């Protein structure tokens, strides 16, 4: 995968697991979040009995958001989690029973499948399976490097956004080519419609897009964050500026995910920022590459981009060129003043 090969860091291997793995259930997301929450603990052996409760509670919390957490029609483990939610609402949750059930049923497939992307294991492993010898998993040096790098929080947010996208598509029970993800410019969130009358908010656009940009500004590759309280929180920028609409230029689905990128404040609206200018043709090629990352990530963002920009990569490239030719009315193209080594 070009996504990994171009920048083979621990955090990007982790991102590949969350963003590009095929999902028949949400357990990989629950395990990802549970592992990130472990932190840099001194004991590298994590017993299933210690991992089980946070893992199961993540599943339980998401069942309250979306009752469909797998593509299969039935799941004994999910039924037990639903029962736990009912008992919690009634005021008598049995957390020890939930722990025992998760140890017995929750990890049957997810531990084996966690490192599998595109039907093969990624080169970096974040834990070793020692269930048969020690009833747990053993954290590797790669996991500790990941935690020590300070990326755990942002990866946690990215996992949550990815989870919300996947479970929403399952919950609405729509054919993948019918689900359309749209962008709310005021709230900076992605949403879809359950029907003509009910809008469903899915997740933060920053959380959904950040992983595909590897935590970097689209234009300069400087570090960005998706924490709205941080000074380096990314702006959500329209690659083709929205001002084109007022100039009578028709850019199809200008608010579509395909046209949204995360930018540092400096690049978007700093002294030499982009503002409402057209980025250079070189940056258009980068947008195409970023969009292909999204396309290779399984639905729903994949299906949205295909519907908005073209069925094949060649068609999508031609779509961007047509948009670019129309947008030339904005004048000379813009380039960031400073740029670091590219990461995608």
C-alpha positions as CSV (number, residue, x, y, z in Angstrom):
1,X,0.0,0.0,0.0
2,X,1.4,3.3,-1.1
3,X,-0.2,4.9,2.0
4,X,2.2,3.0,4.2
5,X,5.2,2.8,1.9
6,X,5.6,6.5,1.5
7,X,5.8,7.1,5.3
8,X,6.2,3.8,7.2
9,X,5.7,5.1,10.7
10,X,4.1,3.3,13.6
11,X,1.1,5.7,13.6
12,X,0.5,5.2,9.9
13,X,0.6,1.4,10.3
14,X,-2.0,1.9,13.0
15,X,-4.0,4.2,10.7
16,X,-3.9,1.6,7.9
17,X,-5.5,-1.0,10.3
18,X,-8.4,1.4,11.2
19,X,-8.9,3.1,7.8
20,X,-8.3,0.3,5.2
21,X,-9.3,-2.9,6.9
22,X,-12.5,-4.6,5.8
23,X,-15.1,-4.6,8.5
24,X,-17.8,-7.2,9.1
25,X,-18.1,-6.1,12.7
26,X,-17.0,-3.2,14.8
27,X,-14.7,-5.1,17.2
28,X,-11.5,-3.9,15.5
29,X,-12.5,-0.3,16.4
30,X,-13.3,-1.3,20.0
31,X,-10.0,-3.1,20.3
32,X,-8.1,-0.1,18.8
33,X,-9.6,2.3,21.3
34,X,-9.1,0.0,24.2
35,X,-5.4,-0.5,23.4
36,X,-4.8,3.2,22.9
37,X,-6.3,3.8,26.4
38,X,-3.8,1.4,28.0
39,X,-1.0,3.9,27.8
40,X,2.6,3.2,28.4
41,X,2.0,0.6,31.2
42,X,5.1,-1.2,32.7
43,X,3.7,-4.7,32.2
44,X,3.7,-5.7,28.5
45,X,1.5,-8.7,29.1
46,X,-2.2,-7.6,29.0
47,X,-4.5,-10.3,30.3
48,X,-7.8,-10.7,28.4
49,X,-9.6,-10.2,31.7
50,X,-8.1,-6.7,32.0
51,X,-8.8,-5.8,28.4
52,X,-12.3,-7.3,28.3
53,X,-14.2,-4.6,30.2
54,X,-13.0,-1.5,28.3
55,X,-13.4,-3.4,25.1
56,X,-17.0,-4.5,25.9
57,X,-18.0,-1.1,27.2
58,X,-16.9,0.5,23.9
59,X,-19.2,-1.9,22.1
60,X,-22.0,-1.3,24.5
61,X,-21.7,2.5,24.1
62,X,-21.9,2.3,20.4
63,X,-24.8,-0.1,20.5
64,X,-26.7,2.8,22.1
65,X,-25.8,5.0,19.1
66,X,-26.4,2.3,16.5
67,X,-27.9,-1.1,17.2
68,X,-26.2,-2.7,14.2
69,X,-22.5,-3.3,15.0
70,X,-22.0,-6.2,12.5
71,X,-23.0,-7.3,9.1
72,X,-24.2,-10.7,10.3
73,X,-27.9,-11.1,11.3
74,X,-27.1,-12.3,14.8
75,X,-24.3,-12.3,17.3
76,X,-24.3,-13.9,20.7
77,X,-21.7,-11.4,22.0
78,X,-23.7,-8.4,20.8
79,X,-26.8,-9.8,22.3
80,X,-25.1,-10.0,25.7
81,X,-23.9,-6.4,25.3
82,X,-27.5,-5.3,24.5
83,X,-28.6,-7.2,27.6
84,X,-26.0,-5.3,29.7
85,X,-27.2,-2.0,28.3
86,X,-30.8,-2.9,29.3
87,X,-29.7,-3.8,32.8
88,X,-27.7,-0.6,33.1
89,X,-30.7,1.5,32.1
90,X,-32.7,-0.4,34.8
91,X,-30.0,0.5,37.3
92,X,-28.5,-2.9,38.0
93,X,-25.5,-3.4,35.6
94,X,-23.5,-6.6,36.1
95,X,-20.0,-5.5,35.0
96,X,-18.3,-8.7,36.1
97,X,-20.7,-10.8,34.0
98,X,-19.9,-8.5,31.1
99,X,-16.2,-9.0,31.7
100,X,-16.6,-12.8,31.7
101,X,-18.7,-12.8,28.5
102,X,-16.2,-10.5,26.7
103,X,-13.3,-12.8,27.7
104,X,-15.2,-15.9,26.5
105,X,-16.8,-14.5,23.4
106,X,-15.5,-11.0,22.4
107,X,-12.0,-11.7,21.2
108,X,-12.6,-14.8,19.1
109,X,-11.8,-13.3,15.7
110,X,-10.6,-9.7,16.3
111,X,-7.2,-10.5,17.8
112,X,-6.3,-12.7,14.8
113,X,-7.6,-10.2,12.3
114,X,-6.4,-6.9,13.9
115,X,-3.1,-6.6,11.9
116,X,-4.7,-7.8,8.6
117,X,-5.0,-5.2,5.9
118,X,-5.8,-6.1,2.3
119,X,-5.8,-9.8,3.3
120,X,-2.3,-9.8,4.6
121,X,-0.6,-8.8,7.9
122,X,1.1,-5.4,8.0
123,X,4.9,-5.6,8.7
124,X,4.6,-4.0,12.1
125,X,2.8,-5.8,15.0
126,X,1.6,-3.9,18.0
127,X,0.9,-7.0,20.1
128,X,1.6,-10.7,20.0
129,X,-1.1,-13.3,20.6
130,X,-0.3,-15.2,23.8
131,X,-3.8,-16.4,24.6
132,X,-2.9,-20.0,24.6
133,X,0.2,-19.6,26.8
134,X,-0.7,-16.6,29.1
135,X,-4.4,-15.9,28.4
136,X,-3.6,-12.5,27.0
137,X,-1.6,-10.4,24.5
138,X,1.9,-9.1,24.7
139,X,2.5,-5.5,23.7
140,X,5.5,-4.9,21.4
141,X,8.1,-2.2,21.2
142,X,6.1,-0.7,18.3
143,X,3.1,-0.2,20.6
144,X,5.2,1.6,23.2
145,X,6.8,3.8,20.5
146,X,3.3,4.7,19.3
147,X,2.1,5.6,22.8
148,X,5.3,7.6,23.6
149,X,5.0,9.5,20.3
150,X,2.0,11.4,21.7
151,X,-0.3,10.3,18.8
152,X,-2.6,8.2,20.9
153,X,-5.3,10.9,21.4
154,X,-5.6,11.8,17.7
155,X,-5.6,8.1,16.7
156,X,-8.4,7.6,19.2
157,X,-10.4,10.4,17.6
158,X,-9.8,9.0,14.1
159,X,-10.9,5.6,15.2
160,X,-14.1,7.0,16.7
161,X,-14.9,8.9,13.4
162,X,-14.2,5.8,11.3
163,X,-16.4,3.7,13.6
164,X,-19.3,6.2,13.3
165,X,-19.1,6.2,9.5
166,X,-19.2,2.5,9.3
167,X,-21.9,1.9,11.8
168,X,-24.1,4.6,10.3
169,X,-24.0,2.9,6.9
170,X,-24.9,-0.4,8.6
171,X,-27.6,1.1,10.7
172,X,-29.4,2.8,7.8
173,X,-29.3,-0.5,5.9
174,X,-28.8,1.3,2.6
175,X,-27.1,-0.1,-0.4
176,X,-23.6,1.4,-0.4
177,X,-24.2,3.2,-3.7
178,X,-27.2,5.0,-2.2
179,X,-25.5,6.3,0.9
180,X,-24.3,9.9,0.5
181,X,-22.1,11.7,3.1
182,X,-22.4,15.5,3.0
183,X,-20.7,18.3,4.9
184,X,-22.2,21.0,7.1
185,X,-20.0,24.1,6.9
186,X,-21.3,25.6,10.1
187,X,-20.8,22.6,12.4
188,X,-17.9,21.1,10.4
189,X,-19.6,17.7,10.7
190,X,-20.4,15.1,8.1
191,X,-24.0,14.0,7.8
192,X,-26.4,11.9,5.7
193,X,-30.1,11.4,5.4
194,X,-32.0,8.5,6.7
195,X,-34.9,9.5,4.5
196,X,-36.3,12.7,3.0
197,X,-37.1,14.2,6.4
198,X,-34.5,12.9,8.8
199,X,-30.9,14.1,8.8
200,X,-28.3,12.0,10.6
201,X,-25.2,13.6,11.9
202,X,-22.3,11.2,11.6
203,X,-19.0,12.6,12.9
204,X,-16.5,15.4,12.9
205,X,-15.1,16.1,9.4
206,X,-11.7,16.7,11.0
207,X,-11.7,13.2,12.6
208,X,-12.9,11.6,9.4
209,X,-10.2,13.2,7.2
210,X,-7.2,13.6,9.4
211,X,-6.0,10.0,9.1
212,X,-5.9,10.1,5.3
213,X,-3.7,13.1,5.5
214,X,-1.5,11.4,8.2
215,X,-2.0,14.3,10.7
216,X,-0.4,16.8,8.3
217,X,-1.6,20.0,6.7
218,X,-2.7,19.3,3.1
219,X,-0.7,22.1,1.7
220,X,2.6,22.4,3.7
221,X,2.8,19.0,5.5
222,X,3.2,20.8,8.8
223,X,1.7,19.1,11.9
224,X,-1.9,19.8,12.6
225,X,-4.3,18.6,15.3
226,X,-8.1,17.9,15.3
227,X,-8.6,19.1,18.9
228,X,-10.8,22.2,18.6
229,X,-9.3,23.6,21.7
230,X,-5.7,23.5,20.3
231,X,-4.0,26.5,18.7
232,X,-2.9,24.2,15.9
233,X,-6.4,22.8,15.2
234,X,-6.8,22.3,11.5
235,X,-9.1,24.4,9.3
236,X,-11.5,22.5,7.1
237,X,-10.8,24.1,3.7
238,X,-12.5,23.8,0.3
239,X,-9.7,23.1,-2.2
240,X,-11.8,24.7,-4.9
241,X,-13.0,27.8,-3.1
242,X,-16.7,28.4,-2.4
243,X,-16.4,31.9,-3.9
244,X,-16.6,30.2,-7.3
245,X,-20.3,29.8,-6.8
246,X,-20.7,33.6,-6.6
247,X,-18.8,33.9,-9.8
248,X,-21.2,31.7,-11.6
249,X,-18.7,28.8,-11.9
250,X,-20.4,25.4,-11.4
251,X,-18.2,23.0,-9.5
252,X,-20.3,19.8,-8.9
253,X,-20.7,18.9,-5.3
254,X,-18.4,21.7,-4.2
255,X,-19.3,20.9,-0.5
256,X,-18.5,17.2,-1.1
257,X,-15.9,15.3,0.8
258,X,-13.8,15.1,-2.4
259,X,-13.2,18.9,-2.2
260,X,-12.5,19.1,1.6
261,X,-9.0,19.1,3.0
262,X,-7.5,19.9,6.4
263,X,-5.2,22.9,6.4
264,X,-3.1,24.7,9.0
265,X,-4.4,28.1,9.8
266,X,-1.2,29.6,8.4
267,X,-1.8,28.1,5.0
268,X,-5.5,28.7,4.9
269,X,-5.7,32.3,6.2
270,X,-2.2,33.4,7.4
271,X,-0.2,36.2,5.9
272,X,0.5,34.3,2.7
273,X,-2.5,32.0,3.0
274,X,-4.7,30.6,0.3
275,X,-7.9,32.3,1.3
276,X,-10.2,32.2,-1.9
277,X,-7.4,31.4,-4.4
278,X,-7.0,28.4,-6.6
279,X,-4.2,26.1,-5.5
280,X,-1.5,25.1,-8.1
281,X,-1.8,22.2,-10.5
282,X,0.8,20.3,-8.4
283,X,-1.6,20.5,-5.5
284,X,-4.4,19.2,-7.6
285,X,-2.4,16.1,-8.2
286,X,-2.1,15.8,-4.4
287,X,-5.9,16.1,-4.0
288,X,-6.3,13.3,-6.5
289,X,-3.9,11.1,-4.4
290,X,-5.7,11.9,-1.2
291,X,-9.1,11.1,-2.7
292,X,-7.8,7.8,-3.9
293,X,-6.8,7.0,-0.3
294,X,-10.5,7.6,0.5
295,X,-11.6,5.5,-2.4
296,X,-9.5,2.6,-1.3
297,X,-11.0,2.8,2.2
298,X,-14.2,0.8,2.2
299,X,-17.5,2.6,2.4
300,X,-19.2,4.9,3.1
301,X,-16.7,7.6,2.1
302,X,-15.6,5.5,-0.8
303,X,-19.1,5.3,-2.4
304,X,-19.7,9.0,-1.8
305,X,-16.5,10.0,-3.7
306,X,-17.2,7.6,-6.5
307,X,-20.7,8.9,-7.0
308,X,-19.5,12.5,-7.0
309,X,-16.3,12.3,-9.1
310,X,-16.3,9.1,-11.2
311,X,-16.4,5.3,-11.3
312,X,-12.7,4.8,-12.3
313,X,-9.5,6.5,-11.3
314,X,-9.2,7.9,-14.9
315,X,-12.7,9.4,-14.7
316,X,-11.9,10.9,-11.3
317,X,-8.7,12.5,-12.6
318,X,-10.6,13.9,-15.6
319,X,-13.3,15.3,-13.3
320,X,-10.7,17.2,-11.3
321,X,-9.1,18.6,-14.4
322,X,-12.4,19.9,-15.7
323,X,-13.1,21.6,-12.3
324,X,-9.6,23.1,-12.4
325,X,-10.1,24.6,-15.9
326,X,-13.4,26.1,-14.8
327,X,-11.8,27.5,-11.7
328,X,-9.0,29.4,-13.5
329,X,-11.2,32.5,-13.4
330,X,-9.7,33.0,-9.9
331,X,-6.4,34.1,-11.5
332,X,-2.9,33.0,-10.7
333,X,-2.6,29.8,-8.8
334,X,-1.5,29.8,-5.1
335,X,1.4,27.8,-3.5
336,X,2.3,27.7,0.2
337,X,5.3,29.8,1.0
338,X,7.0,27.0,3.0
339,X,6.5,23.3,2.6
340,X,8.0,20.3,4.4
341,X,8.9,16.9,2.9
342,X,5.7,15.3,1.5
343,X,4.1,12.5,3.4
344,X,1.5,11.6,0.7
